[in-house]
Amino acid sequence: MNQKMSDLIQELKSIVGYAKLFEKAYPGKGMTPGAIAKAIATFEGAVVSKDSALDS
């Protein structure tokens, strides 16, 4: 996501429903750099992959 955090926040806020979902996930914090980092970390932690050629 090679962009300024301020641009990313504005981009995410323009997506219908995202602000409400961030507030639900991070009550009282809203869409902040810290909340975005936590959301990405949570997503990455949930990704499960199977063996691939790149695992060797």
N, C-alpha and C positions, 0 to 999 in steps of 0.2 A: 504494500500500500504506500508506495513511495510518494508521500504527499505531506504537507504541513498538517499538524494535528487540528488546527483551527478549520482548515478546509475539509478534513475528514468529518469533523463534528457537524459542520453545516450540511455536508452530503448525507450523512446518516439521518439528521433531523428532517431532511426533505423526503425521506422514505416514509410513507404513510404507516403509522402504527409503531415505528421503532422507538420513538420517545416514550410512549406508553409502556412498551415492553421493557425498556431500560429502567424506567421508574419502578416497575413491578419486580424486576430482578435485583435492583439496587435502590431500595426505598430511601428517599431523601437525598440521594446523590445525583440522580438523573444521568445525563450523558456527559461524563467527564473523561479525561484521559485515563484515569485510574479504572473507571468502570469499563471502558473499552478494552483496556489491557486484560482485565479479569475475564471479560466475555470471550476474548480471543483465546486466552489460556484454557478456559473451560472447554471451548470447542476443540482445541487441539488435543486436550487430554481425553476427549471422548472418541477421537478418531481411532478406528481399529483397522489395521491392514493385515493382509495375509502375506505369506512369503512371496517375494518378487525377485526378479533378476537383480534389482538394486540392493537387496539385503546381503548379497554375497561379499 
